Amino acid sequence: MTIPDAPRQSYNDDEISLVDLAIILVKRWKFMVVVFIIVMACAVIAAFFLPKSYQYTTLYSVAEYTNKDGDLVGVESPEALVAKAENVYLGAEVRELLKAKKMDSLPFETSVKNPKKTLLVQLNSEATEDDQSLVSELHQRVTDKLKEAQASLVKQRRNILKKQLTTARKALESSKESTSSNAGELVATYLERVANLEQELDGLRGGEVTQHAVQGVEPVVVSKKLVLSVGLVLAALLAIMAAFFMQFVSLVRDNVKNAG
């Protein structure tokens, strides 16, 4: 018994060769050119007429104090503050702002970082000038939360330092009145302790905004070459797809007519 060849023949008849594909492209070249020109025109418009975006930057100076070596130290590390801002404050304030403005989403993204070797927290948003007020309000909301949280830490630290200073001063007075052989060493030790605590207390400073939503001098430039390159590739792909789609539509139309 032999296997009939009819199914294979039917399958082969339905196959489209590379030659068939090339014929379709040649046949529909005018339509492809039109689609290509339209897409490239859109890419050119996008490259040259898109609204300019600027980077808006807010700088928050972390609450700090002067340690015994004379170095400025953050009451809270900038890295910890950045993590808190990103994971706690930013998301919550975005939701509150959207609710207040009755919006579904903000037309810009905001990032938080700590510039290296600084006691600063930096908020960056890339937006158009029309959205500057939204950026300003969001940055204000986030920095207000940072200041509020740090104000509590500064208050706690100031109270602790005051108590420590009071205790050290009392110990210093006691040492001065002491008649023991090591009284001189104790006086010197407590004098240094008092001086260090006074220095730290005097240098204790709350966090503050040193720059609020300042617009960059130059707009954030999207490479025109990149836009045009992407447009070129997209135009070519869409032109080819459009040619095959038109061929498909034409075949369907002919079959419908023949069936009628």
Protein Blocks (a to p, Z undefined) as FASTA:
>chain_A
ZZdfklmmmmmmmpccfklmmmmmmmmmmmmmmmmmmmmmmmmmmmmmgccddddddddd
ddddddfkopacdfbafklmmmmmmmmmmmmmmmmmmmmnopabdcbdcdddddehiabd
cddddddfklmmmmmmmmmmmmmmmmmmmmmmmmmmmmmmmmmmmmmmmmmmmmmmpcbf
klmmmmmmmmmmmmmmmmmmmmpccdddfbghiacfbdcdddfklmmmmmmmmmmmmmmm
mmmmmmmmmmmmmmmmmmZZ
